[in-house]
C-alpha cells in the first residue's frame, strides 16, 4: 500500500486507496499525502489532503452507516473521502463513492428492508453520489433480474473450468495456458476434472442439493477435441431441463462435430466471442482468429439452435470501429450481448507493457452509445459488474432479449446461490442463507499442482 495514505482504522487502506487512484492513477508515486481520522468527541471525520482539511459530521451519514459493522464503517470513510477528493480536485465520478464489483447489491440491500425501488435509487444518488445515468442503469438491472433471484439453499450452481487457450490475449489475466506449450497436459487434465466433477455430484446428492445452472468456462473449453469434450459432458450429465452454458469463446474452435456433442449432452447456451470485428485489432491483441472465423463459428452455433451470447470489449478499437461492431452484432440478433470494458489487469500483457488502446473519454462515449443501440434493438440490461483499472472507470453489462436472460450470470454475480466449482483455479463459494456470509475455496491455479492434488 502507498505510504502517503494514513488512516486511523486498521485494514481500511485497500478500499480507500482504490478510490483515491480513480482521482490520482499514480497516487503511490506522487507527492500528495492524505490523512483520514475520526474524532469521536467532536463527532466528525477529518480528511487532510496535503495541508488542506475537510470535515464531515457524523450526522451527515445515514443511520445504518453508524453501526459497528466493518462494511458500513468502510462505506462511511469512503463517502467522506470521496466528498473531500471531489471538493479538492473539483471533479466528480460517474460511480461516485462506489468502488465495489457489484453496485446492484447496494440497491438489493435496501429492497430487502422493504424500501421501494424508486426510493432506493434516490438513496444511491444521494448517499453515494452516483450519477443519475448509472443509478438508473442499476435500478433497471435490479428490476429485470428480480424474477430470477433464487435464494433456495437447496439449489447450487455447478462450474467447470478449462484453463487452456490457443493463444493468450493481451488483455487477459484469467487462469489459462497457451495450448501449444501445454498440450501434453490436456488429456491428464480432462481425466482429473472428470473425477472432480463426479465427486462433486456425489457430494451434492448426499447433501440433497439440486443444480440450478451449469457453466463450463475458461480459458477456452472448446479447445478440447471431440473425445475429450464428451468425457467432460458425460461427467456433468445434464438433465436437459437445467440451463447449461458452454463458452466457445474462440470462434475458430467451433465445429459441427463439437456442436453435435454439445447438443447430445443438453448444452443450451453457447458463447461465441469476437470481442471486436476488426482483423487488425484481433491480430494486435493475440486473438489468432479473423472476423470471418467469427461469422463461420456463429453460423454453426445458429444452425444447431443454441441460445447465443456474444461478448464485446469496449476500449480495444476506436469509436467508429466499436460502434460498427455493435451494429453488426445486433444485425445477427443473438439472444445475449455483453459489453465489457477493457481492463489493465495485473498479469496481463496490456498492463505489463502499459499499452493504451483508447482514451477514457472515447471509451465512455462508446459504452453509452452501444447501450442505447442495444436498448433500441430490444435488448434489456440484466446483470452488471465492475472491475479495477477499467478504461474510463466503466462497467460490464449483460444485455438480453426478452425471456433469454442467463440465470447463471444473475445468480453468480449477485451471489445468491452457492457455487460448486471444479478445475484448476476454480473458486467454490458457499453462501450461508441466514447471514449471507460467503466462504470461498480455490483450487490450485497451476495445472500441474492441480493434477497432483488429492480430491477432497
C-alpha positions as CSV (number, residue, x, y, z in Angstrom):
1,X,0.0,0.0,0.0
2,X,1.2,3.6,-0.7
3,X,2.7,5.1,2.5
4,X,1.2,8.5,1.5
5,X,-2.2,7.5,2.8
6,X,-2.7,7.2,6.6
7,X,-6.0,6.0,8.1
8,X,-6.8,5.6,11.8
9,X,-8.8,2.4,11.1
10,X,-6.6,-0.6,10.6
11,X,-7.0,-2.5,7.2
12,X,-9.2,0.2,5.6
13,X,-6.3,1.2,3.3
14,X,-7.1,-1.1,0.4
15,X,-10.7,0.1,-0.1
16,X,-9.7,3.8,0.3
17,X,-6.7,3.6,-1.9
18,X,-8.9,2.2,-4.7
19,X,-11.0,5.3,-4.5
20,X,-8.0,7.7,-4.4
21,X,-6.5,6.1,-7.5
22,X,-9.6,7.0,-9.5
23,X,-8.6,10.6,-9.0
24,X,-4.9,10.0,-8.9
25,X,-3.9,7.0,-11.0
26,X,-0.2,7.4,-10.0
27,X,-1.0,8.1,-6.3
28,X,1.8,5.9,-5.0
29,X,4.5,7.9,-6.8
30,X,3.0,11.4,-6.4
31,X,3.8,13.9,-3.6
32,X,0.2,14.2,-2.4
33,X,-0.4,12.9,1.2
34,X,-3.8,12.0,2.6
35,X,-4.7,11.5,6.3
36,X,-8.1,10.2,7.4
37,X,-9.2,10.1,11.1
38,X,-12.3,10.1,13.2
39,X,-12.8,12.4,16.2
40,X,-15.4,10.7,18.5
41,X,-15.6,13.6,20.9
42,X,-16.4,16.1,18.2
43,X,-18.2,13.5,16.0
44,X,-16.6,14.2,12.7
45,X,-14.4,12.6,10.1
46,X,-11.4,14.6,9.2
47,X,-9.6,14.3,5.9
48,X,-6.4,16.1,5.2
49,X,-5.2,16.4,1.6
50,X,-1.7,17.8,1.8
51,X,-2.3,20.7,4.2
52,X,-6.0,21.3,3.4
53,X,-8.5,20.0,5.9
54,X,-12.0,18.7,5.2
55,X,-14.5,17.9,8.0
56,X,-17.7,15.8,7.7
57,X,-20.1,15.5,10.6
58,X,-21.4,12.0,11.7
59,X,-24.9,13.4,11.3
60,X,-24.5,13.7,7.6
61,X,-24.4,9.9,7.2
62,X,-27.4,7.6,7.1
63,X,-28.0,5.8,10.4
64,X,-27.1,2.4,9.1
65,X,-23.6,3.7,8.3
66,X,-23.0,4.4,12.0
67,X,-23.3,0.7,13.0
68,X,-20.2,-1.2,14.2
69,X,-20.2,-3.5,11.2
70,X,-16.9,-3.2,9.2
71,X,-18.5,-2.9,5.8
72,X,-20.7,0.1,6.9
73,X,-17.7,1.8,8.6
74,X,-15.7,1.4,5.4
75,X,-18.5,2.9,3.4
76,X,-18.7,5.8,5.8
77,X,-15.0,6.5,5.5
78,X,-15.1,6.1,1.7
79,X,-18.1,8.5,1.3
80,X,-16.3,11.2,3.4
81,X,-13.1,10.7,1.4
82,X,-15.0,10.9,-1.9
83,X,-16.6,14.2,-0.8
84,X,-13.1,15.6,0.1
85,X,-11.5,14.4,-3.1
86,X,-14.4,15.8,-5.2
87,X,-14.1,19.1,-3.5
88,X,-10.3,19.2,-3.6
89,X,-9.9,18.3,-7.2
90,X,-13.2,19.8,-8.4
91,X,-14.1,16.7,-10.2
92,X,-16.9,14.1,-9.8
93,X,-17.0,10.4,-10.8
94,X,-20.0,8.7,-12.5
95,X,-20.0,5.9,-9.9
96,X,-19.5,8.4,-7.1
97,X,-18.1,6.8,-3.9
98,X,-18.8,3.2,-5.1
99,X,-15.7,1.1,-5.8
100,X,-17.1,-2.4,-5.4
101,X,-17.6,-5.0,-8.0
102,X,-21.4,-5.3,-7.6
103,X,-23.2,-2.0,-7.2
104,X,-26.5,-3.7,-7.7
105,X,-26.1,-5.1,-4.1
106,X,-26.4,-1.6,-2.8
107,X,-30.0,-1.4,-4.1
108,X,-30.9,-5.0,-3.2
109,X,-29.8,-4.3,0.4
110,X,-32.4,-1.6,0.6
111,X,-35.1,-3.7,-1.2
112,X,-34.6,-6.4,1.5
113,X,-35.5,-3.7,4.0
114,X,-38.8,-3.1,2.2
115,X,-37.6,0.2,0.7
116,X,-39.2,0.6,-2.7
117,X,-37.0,0.7,-5.9
118,X,-37.6,4.4,-6.6
119,X,-36.6,5.5,-3.1
120,X,-33.6,3.1,-3.1
121,X,-32.4,4.6,-6.4
122,X,-32.7,8.1,-5.0
123,X,-30.6,7.0,-2.0
124,X,-27.9,5.6,-4.3
125,X,-27.6,9.1,-5.8
126,X,-27.9,11.0,-2.6
127,X,-25.8,8.9,-0.2
128,X,-23.1,7.6,-2.6
129,X,-23.1,10.4,-5.3
130,X,-23.8,8.0,-8.1
131,X,-24.7,9.8,-11.3
132,X,-28.3,9.6,-12.5
133,X,-27.3,7.7,-15.6
134,X,-25.5,5.0,-13.6
135,X,-28.1,4.8,-10.8
136,X,-30.9,4.4,-13.3
137,X,-28.9,1.7,-15.1
138,X,-28.5,-0.2,-11.8
139,X,-32.2,0.2,-11.0
140,X,-33.3,-1.2,-14.4
141,X,-31.0,-4.2,-13.9
142,X,-32.2,-4.9,-10.4
143,X,-35.8,-4.7,-11.7
144,X,-35.1,-7.0,-14.7
145,X,-33.4,-9.7,-12.6
146,X,-35.8,-9.8,-9.7
147,X,-37.8,-12.8,-11.0
148,X,-34.6,-14.9,-11.3
149,X,-33.0,-14.2,-7.8
150,X,-33.4,-17.6,-6.3
151,X,-32.5,-17.9,-2.6
152,X,-33.2,-21.5,-2.1
153,X,-30.3,-23.1,-0.1
154,X,-31.1,-26.4,-1.7
155,X,-30.1,-25.0,-5.1
156,X,-26.5,-24.6,-6.3
157,X,-24.6,-23.6,-9.5
158,X,-22.1,-26.1,-11.0
159,X,-19.0,-24.7,-12.7
160,X,-16.2,-26.5,-14.6
161,X,-13.0,-24.7,-15.6
162,X,-10.9,-25.5,-18.7
163,X,-7.8,-23.3,-18.4
164,X,-6.4,-23.7,-21.9
165,X,-6.4,-21.4,-24.9
166,X,-4.8,-21.5,-28.3
167,X,-3.0,-18.2,-27.5
168,X,-3.1,-15.7,-24.7
169,X,-5.0,-12.4,-25.4
170,X,-3.0,-9.4,-24.4
171,X,-5.8,-8.1,-22.1
172,X,-6.3,-11.5,-20.3
173,X,-5.4,-12.3,-16.7
174,X,-7.6,-15.4,-16.3
175,X,-6.3,-18.8,-15.3
176,X,-5.4,-20.1,-18.7
177,X,-2.5,-21.6,-20.6
178,X,-1.4,-21.4,-24.3
179,X,-2.3,-24.8,-25.6
180,X,0.8,-25.2,-27.9
181,X,3.1,-25.1,-24.8
182,X,1.0,-27.4,-22.6
183,X,-0.8,-29.8,-25.0
184,X,0.6,-32.8,-23.1
185,X,-1.3,-31.7,-20.0
186,X,-4.7,-31.5,-21.7
187,X,-5.7,-35.2,-21.5
188,X,-4.5,-35.7,-17.9
189,X,-6.3,-32.5,-17.0
190,X,-9.6,-33.8,-18.6
191,X,-9.3,-37.0,-16.7
192,X,-8.7,-35.3,-13.3
193,X,-11.5,-32.8,-14.0
194,X,-13.9,-35.7,-14.7
195,X,-13.0,-37.2,-11.4
196,X,-13.6,-34.0,-9.6
197,X,-17.0,-33.4,-11.3
198,X,-18.1,-36.9,-10.4
199,X,-17.0,-36.5,-6.8
200,X,-18.8,-33.1,-6.6
201,X,-22.0,-34.5,-8.0
202,X,-21.9,-37.3,-5.4
203,X,-21.4,-34.7,-2.7
204,X,-24.4,-32.8,-4.0
205,X,-26.6,-35.9,-3.9
206,X,-25.5,-36.7,-0.3
207,X,-26.4,-33.1,0.7
208,X,-29.7,-33.3,-1.2
209,X,-28.9,-30.3,-3.3
210,X,-30.1,-29.7,-6.8
211,X,-28.2,-27.9,-9.6
212,X,-29.8,-24.6,-10.7
213,X,-27.5,-23.9,-13.6
214,X,-24.3,-25.3,-15.2
215,X,-21.4,-23.3,-16.7
216,X,-18.3,-24.5,-18.4
217,X,-15.8,-21.7,-18.8
218,X,-12.1,-21.0,-19.2
219,X,-9.8,-20.4,-20.9
220,X,-11.5,-21.8,-24.0
221,X,-13.4,-25.0,-23.2
222,X,-13.9,-25.6,-27.0
223,X,-10.2,-26.3,-27.4
224,X,-11.0,-29.8,-26.3
225,X,-11.2,-32.4,-29.1
226,X,-14.5,-34.2,-29.6
227,X,-13.5,-37.2,-27.4
228,X,-12.3,-35.0,-24.5
229,X,-15.4,-32.9,-24.8
230,X,-17.6,-35.9,-24.5
231,X,-15.7,-37.1,-21.4
232,X,-16.4,-33.8,-19.6
233,X,-20.0,-33.6,-20.8
234,X,-20.7,-37.2,-19.7
235,X,-19.4,-36.4,-16.2
236,X,-21.7,-33.4,-16.0
237,X,-24.7,-35.4,-17.3
238,X,-27.1,-32.5,-17.6
239,X,-30.8,-33.4,-17.5
240,X,-32.0,-31.2,-20.4
241,X,-34.1,-29.0,-18.1
242,X,-31.3,-27.2,-16.4
243,X,-29.7,-24.1,-18.0
244,X,-26.3,-25.2,-19.4
245,X,-23.9,-22.6,-20.7
246,X,-20.7,-23.5,-22.6
247,X,-18.0,-21.0,-23.5
248,X,-16.8,-21.4,-27.1
249,X,-15.1,-18.0,-26.8
250,X,-12.7,-18.6,-29.7
251,X,-15.0,-18.9,-32.7
252,X,-12.4,-20.8,-34.8
253,X,-12.7,-23.8,-32.3
254,X,-16.4,-24.3,-33.1
255,X,-17.1,-27.3,-35.4
256,X,-20.2,-29.2,-36.3
257,X,-18.8,-32.3,-34.7
258,X,-18.3,-30.5,-31.3
259,X,-21.8,-28.9,-31.6
260,X,-23.3,-32.4,-32.1
261,X,-21.8,-33.5,-28.8
262,X,-22.9,-30.3,-27.0
263,X,-26.4,-30.8,-28.2
264,X,-26.3,-34.5,-27.3
265,X,-25.5,-33.7,-23.7
266,X,-28.0,-30.9,-23.4
267,X,-25.9,-27.7,-23.6
268,X,-28.5,-24.9,-24.1
269,X,-26.4,-21.8,-24.4
270,X,-23.2,-21.1,-26.3
271,X,-20.8,-18.1,-26.0
272,X,-19.2,-17.1,-29.3
273,X,-17.0,-14.1,-28.7
274,X,-15.3,-11.9,-31.3
275,X,-14.6,-9.1,-28.8
276,X,-14.2,-6.7,-31.8
277,X,-14.9,-7.1,-35.6
278,X,-11.6,-5.8,-36.9
279,X,-8.9,-8.1,-38.2
280,X,-6.1,-5.6,-37.5
281,X,-7.1,-5.3,-33.8
282,X,-7.7,-9.0,-33.4
283,X,-4.2,-9.7,-34.6
284,X,-2.7,-7.0,-32.4
285,X,-4.3,-8.4,-29.2
286,X,-3.3,-12.0,-30.0
287,X,-6.8,-13.4,-30.7
288,X,-5.4,-15.6,-33.5
289,X,-8.7,-15.6,-35.4
290,X,-10.3,-13.4,-38.1
291,X,-13.7,-11.7,-38.4
292,X,-14.5,-14.4,-41.0
293,X,-13.8,-17.1,-38.4
294,X,-16.3,-15.5,-36.1
295,X,-19.1,-15.5,-38.6
296,X,-18.4,-19.1,-39.5
297,X,-18.5,-20.2,-35.9
298,X,-21.6,-18.1,-35.1
299,X,-23.4,-19.6,-38.1
300,X,-22.6,-23.1,-36.9
301,X,-24.0,-22.3,-33.5
302,X,-27.0,-20.8,-35.1
303,X,-27.6,-23.9,-37.2
304,X,-27.6,-26.1,-34.1
305,X,-30.2,-23.9,-32.3
306,X,-28.2,-22.8,-29.3
307,X,-29.1,-19.7,-27.3
308,X,-26.2,-17.5,-28.2
309,X,-24.1,-14.9,-26.2
310,X,-21.7,-12.6,-27.9
311,X,-19.0,-10.8,-25.9
312,X,-17.6,-7.4,-27.0
313,X,-14.9,-5.3,-25.4
314,X,-15.2,-1.5,-25.3
315,X,-11.8,0.1,-25.4
316,X,-10.0,-2.2,-27.9
317,X,-10.7,-0.1,-31.0
318,X,-11.6,3.5,-31.9
319,X,-15.2,4.8,-31.6
320,X,-16.1,4.2,-35.3
321,X,-14.9,0.6,-35.3
322,X,-16.5,-0.1,-31.9
323,X,-20.0,1.2,-32.8
324,X,-19.8,-0.5,-36.2
325,X,-19.1,-3.8,-34.4
326,X,-22.1,-3.3,-32.1
327,X,-24.4,-2.6,-35.1
328,X,-23.2,-5.7,-37.0
329,X,-23.7,-7.9,-34.0
330,X,-27.2,-6.5,-33.4
331,X,-28.0,-7.5,-37.0
332,X,-27.2,-11.1,-36.2
333,X,-29.9,-11.0,-33.4
334,X,-28.1,-13.1,-30.8
335,X,-30.2,-13.6,-27.7
336,X,-27.5,-12.1,-25.4
337,X,-24.8,-9.4,-26.0
338,X,-22.4,-8.5,-23.2
339,X,-20.4,-5.2,-23.3
340,X,-17.2,-5.5,-21.3
341,X,-14.8,-2.6,-20.6
342,X,-11.1,-3.1,-21.3
343,X,-9.2,-3.5,-18.0
344,X,-5.5,-3.2,-17.2
345,X,-5.5,-6.4,-15.2
346,X,-2.5,-7.4,-13.2
347,X,-0.7,-10.2,-15.0
348,X,-2.0,-9.2,-18.5
349,X,0.4,-8.1,-21.3
350,X,-1.6,-4.9,-21.6
351,X,-0.7,-4.0,-18.1
352,X,2.9,-5.2,-18.2
353,X,3.6,-3.2,-21.4
354,X,1.5,-0.2,-20.3
355,X,-0.5,-0.5,-23.6
356,X,-3.3,2.1,-24.2
357,X,-5.9,1.4,-26.8
358,X,-8.4,4.1,-26.2
359,X,-8.9,7.3,-24.1
360,X,-11.3,7.2,-21.2
361,X,-13.5,9.9,-22.9
362,X,-13.9,7.9,-26.1
363,X,-14.4,4.6,-24.2
364,X,-17.2,6.3,-22.2
365,X,-18.9,7.6,-25.3
366,X,-18.6,4.2,-26.9
367,X,-20.2,2.4,-24.0
368,X,-23.1,5.0,-23.8
369,X,-23.9,4.8,-27.5
370,X,-23.6,1.0,-27.6
371,X,-26.0,0.7,-24.7
372,X,-28.5,3.0,-26.4
373,X,-28.3,0.9,-29.6
374,X,-28.9,-2.3,-27.7
375,X,-31.9,-0.9,-25.9
376,X,-33.4,0.4,-29.1
377,X,-33.0,-3.1,-30.7
378,X,-35.0,-4.6,-27.8
379,X,-32.2,-5.8,-25.5
380,X,-32.6,-5.3,-21.7
381,X,-29.7,-4.9,-19.3
382,X,-29.9,-7.7,-16.7
383,X,-26.6,-8.1,-15.0
384,X,-23.7,-5.8,-14.2
385,X,-20.3,-6.0,-12.5
386,X,-17.3,-3.7,-12.3
387,X,-13.5,-4.4,-12.3
388,X,-10.5,-2.5,-11.1
389,X,-8.5,-0.5,-13.6
390,X,-11.3,-0.4,-16.3
391,X,-10.9,2.1,-19.0
392,X,-13.0,5.2,-18.1
393,X,-13.8,3.5,-14.7
394,X,-16.6,1.8,-16.7
395,X,-18.6,-1.3,-16.1
396,X,-19.5,-4.6,-17.8
397,X,-23.2,-5.1,-18.7
398,X,-25.0,-8.1,-20.0
399,X,-28.0,-7.4,-22.3
400,X,-30.6,-9.9,-23.3
401,X,-33.7,-10.3,-25.5
402,X,-36.9,-11.0,-23.6
403,X,-37.0,-14.4,-21.9
404,X,-33.4,-15.2,-22.7
405,X,-31.6,-14.0,-19.6
406,X,-28.8,-16.2,-18.4
407,X,-29.8,-17.2,-14.8
408,X,-26.2,-18.3,-14.1
409,X,-24.9,-14.8,-14.8
410,X,-27.5,-13.3,-12.5
411,X,-27.2,-15.8,-9.5
412,X,-23.3,-15.8,-9.7
413,X,-22.9,-12.1,-10.0
414,X,-25.4,-11.4,-7.2
415,X,-24.0,-14.2,-5.1
416,X,-27.4,-15.6,-4.2
417,X,-26.6,-19.3,-4.6
418,X,-23.6,-21.4,-3.6
419,X,-21.2,-22.4,-6.4
420,X,-19.5,-25.8,-6.6
421,X,-16.5,-25.2,-8.9
422,X,-14.2,-27.8,-10.4
423,X,-10.9,-27.4,-12.2
424,X,-7.6,-25.6,-11.8
425,X,-8.1,-22.1,-10.3
426,X,-11.8,-22.7,-9.9
427,X,-13.4,-20.9,-6.9
428,X,-16.2,-22.5,-5.0
429,X,-18.5,-20.3,-2.8
430,X,-20.6,-21.5,0.0
431,X,-23.3,-18.9,1.0
432,X,-25.0,-19.1,4.4
433,X,-28.7,-18.3,3.7
434,X,-29.2,-16.8,7.2
435,X,-26.2,-14.5,7.3
436,X,-25.3,-14.2,3.6
437,X,-21.7,-14.8,4.7
438,X,-19.6,-16.3,1.9
439,X,-16.9,-18.9,2.4
440,X,-14.5,-19.4,-0.6
441,X,-12.4,-22.3,-1.6
442,X,-10.0,-22.1,-4.5
443,X,-8.3,-25.0,-6.3
444,X,-4.6,-24.5,-7.2
445,X,-4.2,-22.2,-10.2
446,X,-1.2,-24.2,-11.6
447,X,-2.4,-27.1,-13.7
448,X,0.4,-29.4,-12.5
449,X,-0.3,-28.6,-8.9
450,X,-4.0,-29.3,-9.6
451,X,-3.1,-32.6,-11.2
452,X,-1.1,-33.7,-8.1
453,X,-3.8,-32.6,-5.6
454,X,-5.9,-35.2,-3.9
455,X,-9.6,-34.8,-4.3
456,X,-11.4,-33.9,-1.0
